[in-house]
């Protein structure tokens, strides 16, 4: 059944950026790949009578789950509590499963390749929505252009880990991903990509000529877009410029409201999804036409809903992943894939300062990949250090 684990693992990360398309086909279809992965994983481990190999990330996830359940129980009567609890728990479970299977049966490179492949398909959908479907900002498989930019930008650095795929394939994938992200006109996505590229350049994982080549390719695409879809692009730019100032103001309002919620509920917060319910009072009805928004800041939203305890554990998960990735980079014989994952994690961390991204897979899959790489390295080191029979 190993091949099933590999297939469902890759299907899970591949399908994540295409959630909107799957939901259009059927309301439950997006849940099918992770559900099949979970069932297969349990069956395989029961058959093998083998528990997951422990890693510090498991302890952090377990404590975070306890806080999540406690906050949910305290605010069980909330309008969105159960709905958002059900959104949280699958990500925690899938992270545990991905750590285990990527440490044993599924090559990490296969997980990264499936992640990139799903993002490339999403980028094609993004470009189609802008150039053919008449959208003013690319949406494609995700309703919010900013969420789509987050998914695409997080995948771009992972191309460095797939350098053996072939230059032409990588160039096409990179061009498609960057063009798709650009078509969202997301400023947060652009900032996240800049930070990721800067990290790759600083670690000498990305040649300057590759950046120059990408810039030339995007320039050609931009000129082609102006020539063949000039009015549509002009309309998109004017609309984005018009709403940019409003976005800044509303995000400031929501950040201030989230900070008030944290100050008033520092222990266990207002429960999963509770920010949406608490927002009108916390913002003093600052947005009459939007009474249940997200915070547009992952960190403030987690702190508001799960309290400072939940936020501390969530932050600890990110810090642990960063520290572990650096240890793996320094120890492994092939550090380039780890640097690529680090750059992707940086993109996620930066973009999440402008978006509520705790409910999207890139964050969790990167945590899992780093932990799995650490477990693989430990196993190799133990074998190398084991005494040999004379």
C-alpha positions as a Python dict, from the first residue, in 0.01 Angstrom:
ca = {
    (1, 'X'): (0, 0, 0),
    (2, 'X'): (304, 224, -10),
    (3, 'X'): (218, 341, -359),
    (4, 'X'): (-125, 452, -232),
    (5, 'X'): (38, 660, 40),
    (6, 'X'): (258, 826, -218),
    (7, 'X'): (-31, 885, -456),
    (8, 'X'): (-265, 1033, -193),
    (9, 'X'): (13, 1245, -38),
    (10, 'X'): (97, 1400, -373),
    (11, 'X'): (-273, 1436, -458),
    (12, 'X'): (-335, 1621, -131),
    (13, 'X'): (-68, 1885, -185),
    (14, 'X'): (-141, 1906, -559),
    (15, 'X'): (-514, 1967, -508),
    (16, 'X'): (-476, 2227, -231),
    (17, 'X'): (-431, 2529, -465),
    (18, 'X'): (-724, 2408, -676),
    (19, 'X'): (-976, 2411, -394),
    (20, 'X'): (-1215, 2648, -571),
    (21, 'X'): (-1237, 2432, -881),
    (22, 'X'): (-1301, 2123, -670),
    (23, 'X'): (-1575, 2298, -472),
    (24, 'X'): (-1742, 2406, -794),
    (25, 'X'): (-1750, 2045, -907),
    (26, 'X'): (-1882, 1918, -572),
    (27, 'X'): (-1910, 2071, -227),
    (28, 'X'): (-1709, 1792, -61),
    (29, 'X'): (-1461, 1710, -338),
    (30, 'X'): (-1182, 1924, -190),
    (31, 'X'): (-1189, 1707, 123),
    (32, 'X'): (-1149, 1381, -68),
    (33, 'X'): (-767, 1371, -119),
    (34, 'X'): (-677, 1440, 248),
    (35, 'X'): (-951, 1203, 365),
    (36, 'X'): (-816, 923, 146),
    (37, 'X'): (-465, 1001, 266),
    (38, 'X'): (-573, 982, 632),
    (39, 'X'): (-760, 652, 589),
    (40, 'X'): (-472, 493, 396),
    (41, 'X'): (-215, 618, 648),
    (42, 'X'): (-407, 471, 943),
    (43, 'X'): (-452, 140, 759),
    (44, 'X'): (-82, 117, 671),
    (45, 'X'): (40, 203, 1020),
    (46, 'X'): (-204, -41, 1184),
    (47, 'X'): (-91, -312, 945),
    (48, 'X'): (273, -234, 1019),
    (49, 'X'): (204, -190, 1391),
    (50, 'X'): (423, 116, 1379),
    (51, 'X'): (364, 453, 1541),
    (52, 'X'): (487, 779, 1387),
    (53, 'X'): (846, 860, 1470),
    (54, 'X'): (839, 1135, 1735),
    (55, 'X'): (958, 1486, 1656),
    (56, 'X'): (938, 1808, 1862),
    (57, 'X'): (684, 1945, 1614),
    (58, 'X'): (441, 1679, 1739),
    (59, 'X'): (458, 1817, 2092),
    (60, 'X'): (389, 2171, 1975),
    (61, 'X'): (99, 2055, 1757),
    (62, 'X'): (-46, 1854, 2046),
    (63, 'X'): (-32, 2149, 2286),
    (64, 'X'): (-178, 2377, 2021),
    (65, 'X'): (-462, 2130, 1967),
    (66, 'X'): (-535, 2129, 2341),
    (67, 'X'): (-557, 2509, 2346),
    (68, 'X'): (-772, 2502, 2033),
    (69, 'X'): (-1016, 2256, 2190),
    (70, 'X'): (-1022, 2444, 2521),
    (71, 'X'): (-1097, 2772, 2347),
    (72, 'X'): (-1367, 2602, 2141),
    (73, 'X'): (-1526, 2451, 2450),
    (74, 'X'): (-1521, 2786, 2630),
    (75, 'X'): (-1690, 2956, 2334),
    (76, 'X'): (-1900, 2664, 2212),
    (77, 'X'): (-2201, 2891, 2168),
    (78, 'X'): (-2023, 3116, 1918),
    (79, 'X'): (-2176, 3157, 1576),
    (80, 'X'): (-1861, 3038, 1396),
    (81, 'X'): (-1685, 2830, 1663),
    (82, 'X'): (-1765, 2480, 1543),
    (83, 'X'): (-1730, 2577, 1177),
    (84, 'X'): (-1377, 2704, 1232),
    (85, 'X'): (-1280, 2426, 1470),
    (86, 'X'): (-1358, 2184, 1189),
    (87, 'X'): (-1135, 2392, 962),
    (88, 'X'): (-844, 2388, 1208),
    (89, 'X'): (-833, 2021, 1305),
    (90, 'X'): (-779, 1870, 958),
    (91, 'X'): (-471, 2088, 906),
    (92, 'X'): (-319, 1966, 1231),
    (93, 'X'): (-392, 1603, 1140),
    (94, 'X'): (-264, 1638, 783),
    (95, 'X'): (56, 1797, 916),
    (96, 'X'): (118, 1497, 1142),
    (97, 'X'): (50, 1259, 853),
    (98, 'X'): (274, 1449, 611),
    (99, 'X'): (558, 1451, 862),
    (100, 'X'): (531, 1075, 899),
    (101, 'X'): (494, 974, 534),
    (102, 'X'): (754, 1223, 406),
    (103, 'X'): (998, 1087, 665),
    (104, 'X'): (942, 729, 549),
    (105, 'X'): (762, 636, 227),
    (106, 'X'): (727, 953, 21),
    (107, 'X'): (1036, 1131, -113),
    (108, 'X'): (1041, 1495, -5),
    (109, 'X'): (1120, 1596, -360),
    (110, 'X'): (795, 1432, -472),
    (111, 'X'): (599, 1638, -217),
    (112, 'X'): (764, 1959, -337),
    (113, 'X'): (710, 1867, -704),
    (114, 'X'): (340, 1800, -644),
    (115, 'X'): (309, 2131, -460),
    (116, 'X'): (463, 2318, -751),
    (117, 'X'): (255, 2129, -1008),
    (118, 'X'): (-70, 2220, -834),
    (119, 'X'): (37, 2583, -812),
    (120, 'X'): (126, 2591, -1184),
    (121, 'X'): (-223, 2467, -1273),
    (122, 'X'): (-366, 2734, -1042),
    (123, 'X'): (-150, 2997, -1215),
    (124, 'X'): (-283, 2892, -1555),
    (125, 'X'): (-634, 2934, -1415),
    (126, 'X'): (-536, 3275, -1280),
    (127, 'X'): (-416, 3393, -1620),
    (128, 'X'): (-726, 3255, -1789),
    (129, 'X'): (-955, 3437, -1545),
    (130, 'X'): (-781, 3768, -1617),
    (131, 'X'): (-720, 3744, -1991),
    (132, 'X'): (-1016, 3535, -2108),
    (133, 'X'): (-1287, 3539, -1842),
    (134, 'X'): (-1287, 3917, -1799),
    (135, 'X'): (-1190, 3935, -1431),
    (136, 'X'): (-1023, 4261, -1329),
    (137, 'X'): (-789, 4066, -1099),
    (138, 'X'): (-692, 3702, -1140),
    (139, 'X'): (-890, 3463, -925),
    (140, 'X'): (-905, 3126, -1098),
    (141, 'X'): (-927, 2847, -840),
    (142, 'X'): (-944, 3078, -536),
    (143, 'X'): (-1204, 3348, -484),
    (144, 'X'): (-970, 3604, -330),
    (145, 'X'): (-683, 3723, -557),
    (146, 'X'): (-463, 3783, -252),
    (147, 'X'): (-507, 3424, -134),
    (148, 'X'): (-422, 3304, -483),
    (149, 'X'): (-107, 3520, -487),
    (150, 'X'): (-5, 3368, -153),
    (151, 'X'): (-32, 3013, -288),
    (152, 'X'): (156, 3091, -609),
    (153, 'X'): (433, 3291, -443),
    (154, 'X'): (489, 3018, -183),
    (155, 'X'): (548, 2767, -463),
    (156, 'X'): (796, 2975, -665),
    (157, 'X'): (1103, 2925, -439),
    (158, 'X'): (1045, 2548, -440),
    (159, 'X'): (1151, 2540, -804),
    (160, 'X'): (1508, 2570, -678),
    (161, 'X'): (1468, 2231, -510),
    (162, 'X'): (1360, 2078, -843),
    (163, 'X'): (1669, 2189, -1037),
    (164, 'X'): (1715, 1838, -1181),
    (165, 'X'): (1380, 1854, -1359),
    (166, 'X'): (1519, 2034, -1663),
    (167, 'X'): (1586, 2398, -1743),
    (168, 'X'): (1308, 2440, -1998),
    (169, 'X'): (1046, 2287, -1769),
    (170, 'X'): (1162, 2496, -1473),
    (171, 'X'): (1168, 2813, -1683),
    (172, 'X'): (812, 2754, -1806),
    (173, 'X'): (690, 2676, -1455),
    (174, 'X'): (861, 2983, -1309),
    (175, 'X'): (726, 3213, -1579),
    (176, 'X'): (374, 3078, -1535),
    (177, 'X'): (382, 3110, -1157),
    (178, 'X'): (525, 3462, -1155),
    (179, 'X'): (288, 3578, -1428),
    (180, 'X'): (-8, 3425, -1244),
    (181, 'X'): (96, 3595, -919),
    (182, 'X'): (143, 3927, -1101),
    (183, 'X'): (-204, 3893, -1250),
    (184, 'X'): (-352, 3909, -899),
    (185, 'X'): (-207, 4259, -849),
    (186, 'X'): (-139, 4163, -487),
    (187, 'X'): (105, 4394, -312),
    (188, 'X'): (148, 4151, -25),
    (189, 'X'): (231, 3876, -272),
    (190, 'X'): (489, 4096, -442),
    (191, 'X'): (652, 4179, -109),
    (192, 'X'): (657, 3812, -9),
    (193, 'X'): (818, 3712, -339),
    (194, 'X'): (1079, 3985, -302),
    (195, 'X'): (1170, 3856, 44),
    (196, 'X'): (1193, 3497, -81),
    (197, 'X'): (1413, 3590, -378),
    (198, 'X'): (1636, 3798, -153),
    (199, 'X'): (1686, 3497, 72),
    (200, 'X'): (1773, 3272, -222),
    (201, 'X'): (2022, 3527, -352),
    (202, 'X'): (2177, 3575, -8),
    (203, 'X'): (2221, 3198, 25),
    (204, 'X'): (2355, 3176, -330),
    (205, 'X'): (2082, 2931, -421),
    (206, 'X'): (1961, 3141, -712),
    (207, 'X'): (2201, 3269, -982),
    (208, 'X'): (2168, 3633, -1077),
    (209, 'X'): (2139, 3532, -1441),
    (210, 'X'): (1825, 3334, -1353),
    (211, 'X'): (1670, 3644, -1196),
    (212, 'X'): (1771, 3848, -1502),
    (213, 'X'): (1621, 3587, -1732),
    (214, 'X'): (1296, 3588, -1534),
    (215, 'X'): (1283, 3967, -1552),
    (216, 'X'): (1327, 3957, -1930),
    (217, 'X'): (1059, 3690, -1967),
    (218, 'X'): (814, 3890, -1754),
    (219, 'X'): (889, 4205, -1950),
    (220, 'X'): (809, 4022, -2274),
    (221, 'X'): (488, 3888, -2121),
    (222, 'X'): (396, 4233, -1994),
    (223, 'X'): (447, 4392, -2333),
    (224, 'X'): (249, 4112, -2497),
    (225, 'X'): (-29, 4163, -2247),
    (226, 'X'): (-45, 4535, -2320),
    (227, 'X'): (-54, 4469, -2695),
    (228, 'X'): (-319, 4199, -2688),
    (229, 'X'): (-520, 4283, -2376),
    (230, 'X'): (-438, 4648, -2313),
    (231, 'X'): (-790, 4772, -2222),
    (232, 'X'): (-848, 4485, -1980),
    (233, 'X'): (-515, 4539, -1806),
    (234, 'X'): (-571, 4915, -1791),
    (235, 'X'): (-913, 4861, -1633),
    (236, 'X'): (-762, 4617, -1382),
    (237, 'X'): (-487, 4861, -1285),
    (238, 'X'): (-732, 5149, -1243),
    (239, 'X'): (-959, 4937, -1026),
    (240, 'X'): (-669, 4814, -813),
    (241, 'X'): (-544, 5171, -768),
    (242, 'X'): (-894, 5281, -668),
    (243, 'X'): (-937, 5017, -400),
    (244, 'X'): (-577, 5021, -272),
    (245, 'X'): (-632, 5312, -36),
    (246, 'X'): (-955, 5160, 95),
    (247, 'X'): (-779, 4830, 160),
    (248, 'X'): (-513, 5001, 368),
    (249, 'X'): (-776, 5178, 579),
    (250, 'X'): (-992, 4869, 633),
    (251, 'X'): (-695, 4651, 723),
    (252, 'X'): (-584, 4910, 976),
    (253, 'X'): (-932, 4907, 1127),
    (254, 'X'): (-930, 4528, 1149),
    (255, 'X'): (-581, 4516, 1299),
    (256, 'X'): (-684, 4765, 1566),
    (257, 'X'): (-1000, 4567, 1636),
    (258, 'X'): (-803, 4242, 1662),
    (259, 'X'): (-561, 4405, 1905),
    (260, 'X'): (-857, 4514, 2122),
    (261, 'X'): (-995, 4161, 2118),
    (262, 'X'): (-658, 4025, 2230),
    (263, 'X'): (-636, 4280, 2510),
    (264, 'X'): (-987, 4194, 2631),
    (265, 'X'): (-945, 3815, 2597),
    (266, 'X'): (-576, 3733, 2653),
    (267, 'X'): (-625, 3383, 2794),
    (268, 'X'): (-804, 3167, 2537),
    (269, 'X'): (-927, 3437, 2302),
    (270, 'X'): (-1279, 3449, 2163),
    (271, 'X'): (-1271, 3102, 2009),
    (272, 'X'): (-1210, 2978, 1654),
    (273, 'X'): (-1385, 3211, 1412),
    (274, 'X'): (-1470, 3439, 1702),
    (275, 'X'): (-1305, 3744, 1551),
    (276, 'X'): (-1576, 3754, 1286),
    (277, 'X'): (-1842, 3765, 1554),
    (278, 'X'): (-1656, 4010, 1780),
    (279, 'X'): (-1553, 4250, 1504),
    (280, 'X'): (-1857, 4485, 1500),
    (281, 'X'): (-1826, 4561, 1870),
    (282, 'X'): (-1445, 4572, 1870),
    (283, 'X'): (-1440, 4810, 1573),
    (284, 'X'): (-1734, 5015, 1700),
    (285, 'X'): (-1921, 4927, 1379),
    (286, 'X'): (-1652, 5088, 1167),
    (287, 'X'): (-1760, 4885, 862),
    (288, 'X'): (-2136, 4886, 831),
    (289, 'X'): (-2129, 4683, 511),
    (290, 'X'): (-1889, 4418, 649),
    (291, 'X'): (-1995, 4277, 982),
    (292, 'X'): (-1801, 3948, 988),
    (293, 'X'): (-1464, 3989, 814),
    (294, 'X'): (-1129, 3822, 865),
    (295, 'X'): (-846, 4018, 1025),
    (296, 'X'): (-622, 4009, 714),
    (297, 'X'): (-334, 3931, 949),
    (298, 'X'): (-275, 3569, 1044),
    (299, 'X'): (-87, 3651, 1362),
    (300, 'X'): (-340, 3896, 1504),
    (301, 'X'): (-629, 3670, 1408),
    (302, 'X'): (-478, 3365, 1581),
    (303, 'X'): (-402, 3573, 1890),
    (304, 'X'): (-755, 3717, 1897),
    (305, 'X'): (-926, 3381, 1855),
    (306, 'X'): (-698, 3152, 2059),
    (307, 'X'): (-548, 3399, 2302),
    (308, 'X'): (-185, 3465, 2381),
    (309, 'X'): (-136, 3099, 2475),
    (310, 'X'): (-251, 2979, 2135),
    (311, 'X'): (-51, 3248, 1960),
    (312, 'X'): (264, 3158, 2156),
    (313, 'X'): (232, 2795, 2047),
    (314, 'X'): (158, 2896, 1688),
    (315, 'X'): (463, 3120, 1686),
    (316, 'X'): (667, 2843, 1848),
    (317, 'X'): (572, 2615, 1560),
    (318, 'X'): (709, 2867, 1309),
    (319, 'X'): (1025, 2927, 1510),
    (320, 'X'): (1084, 2555, 1558),
    (321, 'X'): (1046, 2501, 1184),
    (322, 'X'): (1291, 2780, 1104),
    (323, 'X'): (1550, 2655, 1355),
    (324, 'X'): (1512, 2295, 1241),
    (325, 'X'): (1547, 2390, 876),
    (326, 'X'): (1873, 2571, 948),
    (327, 'X'): (2009, 2272, 1138),
    (328, 'X'): (1918, 2043, 851),
    (329, 'X'): (2076, 2283, 600),
    (330, 'X'): (2403, 2283, 787),
    (331, 'X'): (2412, 1905, 825),
    (332, 'X'): (2279, 1766, 500),
    (333, 'X'): (2497, 1693, 199),
    (334, 'X'): (2251, 1870, -33),
    (335, 'X'): (2142, 2197, 130),
    (336, 'X'): (1978, 2354, -176),
    (337, 'X'): (1629, 2199, -128),
    (338, 'X'): (1630, 2311, 234),
    (339, 'X'): (1719, 2666, 133),
    (340, 'X'): (1431, 2656, -115),
    (341, 'X'): (1192, 2548, 160),
    (342, 'X'): (1328, 2824, 385),
    (343, 'X'): (1261, 3082, 115),
    (344, 'X'): (908, 2948, 70),
    (345, 'X'): (852, 2968, 445),
    (346, 'X'): (974, 3329, 442),
    (347, 'X'): (724, 3407, 167),
    (348, 'X'): (448, 3250, 378),
    (349, 'X'): (548, 3441, 691),
    (350, 'X'): (564, 3775, 508),
    (351, 'X'): (241, 3729, 311),
    (352, 'X'): (56, 3624, 627),
    (353, 'X'): (116, 3968, 777),
    (354, 'X'): (-141, 4091, 524),
    (355, 'X'): (-363, 3781, 497),
    (356, 'X'): (-532, 3523, 719),
    (357, 'X'): (-353, 3218, 581),
    (358, 'X'): (-376, 2967, 864),
    (359, 'X'): (-644, 2782, 669),
    (360, 'X'): (-430, 2713, 362),
    (361, 'X'): (-199, 2415, 320),
    (362, 'X'): (136, 2579, 220),
    (363, 'X'): (214, 2679, 578),
    (364, 'X'): (141, 2332, 716),
    (365, 'X'): (308, 2137, 436),
    (366, 'X'): (630, 2337, 481),
    (367, 'X'): (629, 2264, 854),
    (368, 'X'): (582, 1895, 773),
    (369, 'X'): (855, 1885, 507),
    (370, 'X'): (1112, 2040, 740),
    (371, 'X'): (1028, 1800, 1024),
    (372, 'X'): (1038, 1504, 784),
    (373, 'X'): (1378, 1612, 648),
    (374, 'X'): (1504, 1633, 1006),
    (375, 'X'): (1381, 1282, 1085),
    (376, 'X'): (1540, 1144, 768),
    (377, 'X'): (1869, 1309, 856),
    (378, 'X'): (1859, 1176, 1212),
    (379, 'X'): (1795, 825, 1085),
    (380, 'X'): (2086, 848, 844),
    (381, 'X'): (2315, 982, 1116),
    (382, 'X'): (2214, 703, 1355),
    (383, 'X'): (2288, 440, 1093),
    (384, 'X'): (2625, 596, 1018),
    (385, 'X'): (2716, 613, 1387),
    (386, 'X'): (2592, 263, 1474),
    (387, 'X'): (2872, 20, 1576),
    (388, 'X'): (2952, -240, 1315),
    (389, 'X'): (3016, -606, 1380),
    (390, 'X'): (3380, -694, 1353),
}
